[in-house]
């Protein structure tokens, strides 16, 4: 049984979050690997004050950066964590207990998001299960432009952990909108490479459906003003995404 654990974090300008993330990992993991894309803030300086392994490389994509970090891990089992996340105390204890017993298979974690200093329990953001603890010998991140996923070499069981993974997502509504637009443009490129078709009404129809789903069906209204902003920005991001996809198809037509 494997009983040692490496943590892999990819970073770019994460001075606001990286200390919290690292300090939550220190009592639990045997190794912390940071793959940084030449941050221009204090990320590298902060990391240098901790016993971690720090790599710098030019940005090649989320999957590539994570797979590079995995390849540098000394241990087979890896906990993949973003710089704006941290282990809750209950998750720390659970992982320590698992290490004592030895890891077997994959493990998924439930993520709880903090949005502008408010914990979000609805809006489709919670519960949010993701496989974060896995064997690098049997797993790798796919080549998706955005929203990368783990691919496993063979069928293996996935157990759910009870402890929460805290996610400190956005400190302001403007930050949320900027990041949502960024991911929308990347997703449009992803859809374009997959030849996903889009109609004239897709931007607006999908936005309406997404808002209603998040705010009403998924009880976003119970998250108060934050729930309203989450649904609104998510809906707007659909407009950005599908308008960009339409633009890419128009551009393709003019070339050919």
Secondary structure, DSSP 8 states (H G I E B T S, - for coil): -B--EEEEEEESS-TTTHHHHHHHHHTT-SEEEEEE---SSSHHHHHTTSS-EEEE-----HHHHHHHHHHT-SSSEEEE--TTEEE-HHHHHHHHHHHHH-B-SEEEEEEEEEETTEEE-STT-SS-EEEEEEETTTEEE---SSS--EEESS---EEEEEEEEEEEEESSHHHHHHHHHHHHHHHHHHHHHTT----TTHHHHHHHHHHHIIIIIT-GGGGHHHHHHHHHHHHHHHHHHHHHHHHHHHHHHHH-
